[in-house]
Amino acid sequence: MASAKDIAQRPGNATAHSLSVSPSTTFHSPPVSRSFLAGGVVPGRTPKQLKPFNTGDIKILLLENVNKSGRDILEAQGYQVEFLKTSLPEDQLIEKIRDVHVIGIRSKTKLTEKVLREAKHLLVIGCFCIGTNQVDLEYAAKNGIAVFNSPFANSRSVAELVIAEIITLARQLGDRSLEMHRGTWNKVSAKCWEIRGKTLGIVGYGHIGSQLSVLAEAMGMSVIYYDILTLMAIGTARQVPTLEDLLREADFVTLHVPETPETKNMISAPQLAAMKTGSYLINASRGTVIDIPSLIHAMRTGKIAGAALDVYPNEPGANGDYFNASLNQWAEDLRGLPNIILTPHIGGSTEEAQRAIGVEVSEALVRYINQGITLGSVNLPEVTMRSLTLDEPDHARVIYIHRNVPGVLRKVNEILGNHNVDKQISDSKGDIAYLMADVSDVKVDDIKDISEGLEALSSRILTRVLY
Ligand SMILES: NC(=O)c1ccc[n+]([C@@H]2O[C@H](COP(=O)([O-])OP(=O)(O)OC[C@H]3O[C@@H](n4cnc5c(N)ncnc54)[C@H](O)[C@@H]3O)[C@@H](O)[C@H]2O)c1
């Protein structure tokens, strides 16, 4: 990926325009530095004068054993990457975060306002996981810090787990295996089924639901699905108009919806009553989607022949003997049921998914650092433009993260207006707006003027100039 050079200015930075190697504090016009030469300038060509830093000046802290696939991508860019296997206690985290431009975390590191307040140079946070609850997204956005995650890299892993569960439930494999572990030979065929020709009902036909649809059809199942959106069917799957239609028809019901107020207890006593007698229920979405006491009742009465749960309303923060009544009051009842598969939220936990997460998040970080592209950001508006290349020596990319208040664009364009603006794009998300403009025929002094002009605007949160 062609790496543009970056100037970033943070609000309230008194040292702006002094000599510095920090990409998030300032720019300067020093003699060409050794690190700049190492950044790929061909000897003999006249180097550009404004060189605040090259990729080697970007400092990245990776915590919580981020997958090697992600580390490799960041190191290949020439960034300085410090890698730690664990998360850090808050005081050590604060100490370390003061210095870095990028931090990569998984779910254990809490990036609260208290921590982020100390992160004076931080440009971007990479959550090498699905969720972003561990980060104060609003504070980050208000301070121009982008946050990226990887919400869909484990879809296939979840879909495969569900396929395994469908067969396991249909053949009562969990129970037979437990019996054998206890020394009991119990060869039965009653109420054990092939899945060929059975109907799978998928609730939520998104990334996981649609993957599952393909796999289930390949094994001879008929697939129906219900979604709040009208979505194009894959293969011969068929969308049904209501949840009730799906529950009435399906032999296996599997849930793949997000956690929203509408999906809370989406499967409760009336929905279980609407299901076929002897059908199966699978939930690898969110723990709040099923009303578990109602499921326990439906299994005890024989209405539901089997269930697989991977997610629960309350889940422990660490591994250990925690799946008991003090975590969820019905836990012991659930554990006592036959033909129920209970797994500890492992739907997306595979080596492949971890690798895919590493690649997806690191690539998003590189795009953001080098080109200012925010596609996939969870807290900033998503803005993209094709990258600037070294063939465009007098181009600059201006990025202006600002408060979304009336009149900003007019003021920004008064500053950019004297220059040749090739492209400009702006978008907002709540109180925060992100503007990106590519300007051509700009010399060192022009870039300096643009940067200083934007910095002086009262709406500014962060100004970066890439060139
Ligand atoms: N068990 C795990 O380890 C694991 C791993 C990854 C994802 N998940 C969970 O799986 C779920 C699905 O993930 P995804 O990546 O497929 O999400 P997605 O956003 O791609 O798809 C969700 C689908 O649900 C639909 N939907 C939303 N509200 C609905 C409603 N009330 N009724 C019917 N359909 C509705 C949406 O329109 C969308 O098509 C999420 O809850 C996610 O958190 C679990």
The ligand as a Tripos MOL2 file, in Angstrom:
@<TRIPOS>MOLECULE
LIG
   44    48     1     0     0
SMALL
NO_CHARGES

@<TRIPOS>ATOM
      1 N1        -21.5490  -17.0610   19.2830 N.am      1 LIG1
      2 C1        -20.5650  -16.3140   18.8310 C.2       1 LIG1
      3 O1        -19.4110  -16.5030   19.1570 O.2       1 LIG1
      4 C2        -20.8860  -15.1960   17.8870 C.ar      1 LIG1
      5 C3        -19.9240  -14.7920   16.9580 C.ar      1 LIG1
      6 C4        -20.2480  -13.8050   16.0380 C.ar      1 LIG1
      7 C5        -21.5020  -13.1950   16.0940 C.ar      1 LIG1
      8 N2        -22.4040  -13.5670   17.0350 N.ar      1 LIG1
      9 C6        -23.7360  -12.9500   17.1070 C.3       1 LIG1
     10 O2        -24.5210  -13.4670   16.0380 O.3       1 LIG1
     11 C7        -25.5440  -12.5370   15.7020 C.3       1 LIG1
     12 C8        -25.6410  -12.3930   14.1890 C.3       1 LIG1
     13 O3        -24.4000  -11.9420   13.6810 O.3       1 LIG1
     14 P1        -24.2370  -11.5260   12.1340 P.3       1 LIG1
     15 O4        -22.7990  -11.2310   11.9640 O.co2     1 LIG1
     16 O5        -24.8870  -12.4990   11.2590 O.co2     1 LIG1
     17 O6        -25.0760  -10.1790   12.1460 O.3       1 LIG1
     18 P2        -25.6330   -9.3910   10.8780 P.3       1 LIG1
     19 O7        -25.8080   -7.9950   11.3210 O.co2     1 LIG1
     20 O8        -24.8440   -9.6750    9.6700 O.co2     1 LIG1
     21 O9        -27.0860  -10.0630   10.6670 O.3       1 LIG1
     22 C9        -28.1440   -9.8790   11.5660 C.3       1 LIG1
     23 C10       -29.4480  -10.0030   10.7830 C.3       1 LIG1
     24 O10       -30.5160   -9.9640   11.7100 O.3       1 LIG1
     25 C11       -31.5580   -9.1710   11.1610 C.3       1 LIG1
     26 N3        -32.4120   -8.6830   12.2300 N.ar      1 LIG1
     27 C12       -32.1940   -7.6380   13.0640 C.ar      1 LIG1
     28 N4        -33.2280   -7.5140   13.9230 N.ar      1 LIG1
     29 C13       -34.0990   -8.5110   13.6230 C.ar      1 LIG1
     30 C14       -35.3600   -8.8730   14.1440 C.ar      1 LIG1
     31 N5        -35.9130   -8.2350   15.1760 N.pl3     1 LIG1
     32 N6        -35.9910   -9.9240   13.5810 N.ar      1 LIG1
     33 C15       -35.4380  -10.5880   12.5300 C.ar      1 LIG1
     34 N7        -34.2490  -10.2710   11.9770 N.ar      1 LIG1
     35 C16       -33.5880   -9.2380   12.5260 C.ar      1 LIG1
     36 C17       -30.8270   -8.0850   10.4200 C.3       1 LIG1
     37 O11       -31.6570   -7.4710    9.4430 O.3       1 LIG1
     38 C18       -29.6560   -8.8610    9.8050 C.3       1 LIG1
     39 O12       -29.9920   -9.3620    8.5270 O.3       1 LIG1
     40 C19       -25.1900  -11.2720   16.4450 C.3       1 LIG1
     41 O13       -25.9940  -11.1980   17.6040 O.3       1 LIG1
     42 C20       -23.7590  -11.4610   16.8700 C.3       1 LIG1
     43 O14       -23.4600  -10.7640   18.0510 O.3       1 LIG1
     44 C21       -22.1260  -14.5750   17.9300 C.ar      1 LIG1
@<TRIPOS>BOND
     1     1     2 1
     2     2     3 2
     3     2     4 1
     4     4     5 ar
     5     4    44 ar
     6     5     6 ar
     7     6     7 ar
     8     7     8 ar
     9     8     9 1
    10     8    44 ar
    11     9    10 1
    12     9    42 1
    13    10    11 1
    14    11    12 1
    15    11    40 1
    16    12    13 1
    17    13    14 1
    18    14    15 2
    19    14    16 1
    20    14    17 1
    21    17    18 1
    22    18    19 2
    23    18    20 1
    24    18    21 1
    25    21    22 1
    26    22    23 1
    27    23    24 1
    28    23    38 1
    29    24    25 1
    30    25    26 1
    31    25    36 1
    32    26    27 ar
    33    26    35 ar
    34    27    28 ar
    35    28    29 ar
    36    29    30 ar
    37    29    35 ar
    38    30    31 1
    39    30    32 ar
    40    32    33 ar
    41    33    34 ar
    42    34    35 ar
    43    36    37 1
    44    36    38 1
    45    38    39 1
    46    40    41 1
    47    40    42 1
    48    42    43 1
@<TRIPOS>SUBSTRUCTURE
     1 LIG1         1 GROUP 0 **** ****
